[in-house]
Amino acid sequence: MIKSAEGYIVFLAHLKCGSTKVASGQVVKVGDFIGNVGNSGNSTAPHLHINIFDQMDNPYTAKVLPFVFKEYQELDSNEKWQTHKLDVPKVKSFVKLG
């Protein structure tokens, strides 16, 4: 989990065990390496779940907040990568960042 300056919590799930390169309390910025995507949970391939919560002081009342990616590429039906800006990927799509 990463806490933003505004107090939001960025939750990254399914990072590869032992791959994280940041420590608790460390300040991170856009572009910093956090860890490798893993294959934990009930899945057939490595993947990453990203949620943004309004707070995590009480996980039972935390709200998931909508967000957009600044820029990403999404694999289309013709197996070509299409660039998107300030958008949200389709459900179950293949995306890459950077």
C-alpha positions as CSV (number, residue, x, y, z in Angstrom):
1,M,0.0,0.0,0.0
2,I,1.2,3.5,-0.8
3,K,-0.2,6.5,1.0
4,S,-0.4,9.7,-1.1
5,A,0.2,13.2,0.2
6,E,-3.5,13.7,0.0
7,G,-4.2,10.7,2.2
8,Y,-5.4,8.3,-0.5
9,I,-4.2,4.7,-0.4
10,V,-3.0,3.0,-3.6
11,F,-3.3,-0.7,-3.1
12,L,-1.2,-3.0,-5.4
13,A,-2.1,-6.6,-5.2
14,H,-0.3,-9.7,-6.5
15,L,3.2,-8.3,-6.5
16,K,5.8,-11.1,-6.8
17,C,6.8,-12.3,-3.3
18,G,10.2,-10.9,-2.4
19,S,10.4,-8.5,-5.4
20,T,9.4,-5.3,-3.7
21,K,12.2,-2.7,-3.6
22,V,10.7,-0.2,-1.2
23,A,10.5,-0.1,2.6
24,S,7.7,0.9,4.9
25,G,7.7,4.7,5.2
26,Q,9.8,5.3,2.2
27,V,8.8,8.2,-0.1
28,V,8.1,7.1,-3.7
29,K,7.5,9.1,-6.8
30,V,6.1,8.5,-10.2
31,G,8.3,6.2,-12.1
32,D,9.9,4.5,-9.1
33,F,10.2,0.7,-9.2
34,I,7.9,-0.8,-6.6
35,G,8.1,-4.5,-7.4
36,N,7.5,-7.2,-10.0
37,V,4.0,-8.4,-11.0
38,G,3.4,-11.8,-9.7
39,N,1.1,-14.8,-10.0
40,S,-0.4,-15.1,-6.5
41,G,-4.0,-16.0,-5.9
42,N,-6.3,-18.0,-8.1
43,S,-4.9,-17.1,-11.5
44,T,-3.2,-18.6,-14.6
45,A,-0.9,-15.7,-15.3
46,P,0.9,-12.8,-13.6
47,H,-1.4,-9.8,-13.1
48,L,-1.8,-6.7,-11.0
49,H,-4.9,-5.4,-9.2
50,I,-4.8,-1.7,-8.5
51,N,-7.3,0.0,-6.2
52,I,-7.4,3.4,-4.7
53,F,-9.1,3.8,-1.3
54,D,-10.2,7.0,0.4
55,Q,-8.5,5.8,3.7
56,M,-7.3,2.7,5.4
57,D,-7.7,3.7,9.0
58,N,-10.8,1.5,9.0
59,P,-10.8,-1.0,6.1
60,Y,-14.4,-1.9,6.8
61,T,-15.6,1.7,5.8
62,A,-12.9,2.4,3.1
63,K,-14.3,3.4,-0.2
64,V,-12.8,2.4,-3.6
65,L,-12.2,5.6,-5.6
66,P,-12.3,5.9,-9.4
67,F,-9.1,6.8,-11.2
68,V,-7.6,7.0,-14.7
69,F,-4.2,6.2,-16.1
70,K,-2.1,9.1,-17.5
71,E,-1.0,6.9,-20.4
72,Y,-1.1,3.2,-21.1
73,Q,-1.2,0.8,-24.1
74,E,-4.0,-1.7,-24.5
75,L,-4.0,-4.8,-26.7
76,D,-6.8,-4.5,-29.3
77,S,-8.7,-7.3,-31.0
78,N,-6.2,-7.3,-33.9
79,E,-3.4,-7.9,-31.4
80,K,-1.9,-4.4,-31.9
81,W,-1.0,-2.1,-29.0
82,Q,-3.1,1.1,-28.9
83,T,-2.0,4.1,-26.8
84,H,-4.6,5.6,-24.5
85,K,-4.3,8.8,-22.5
86,L,-6.3,9.8,-19.4
87,D,-8.5,6.8,-19.7
88,V,-9.5,3.6,-18.0
89,P,-8.7,0.2,-19.5
90,K,-11.5,-2.2,-20.4
91,V,-12.3,-5.0,-18.0
92,K,-10.1,-8.0,-18.5
93,S,-7.9,-6.3,-21.1
94,F,-4.2,-6.6,-21.5
95,V,-2.3,-3.4,-20.8
96,K,1.2,-2.2,-20.4
97,L,2.6,0.9,-18.9
98,G,5.7,2.9,-19.7
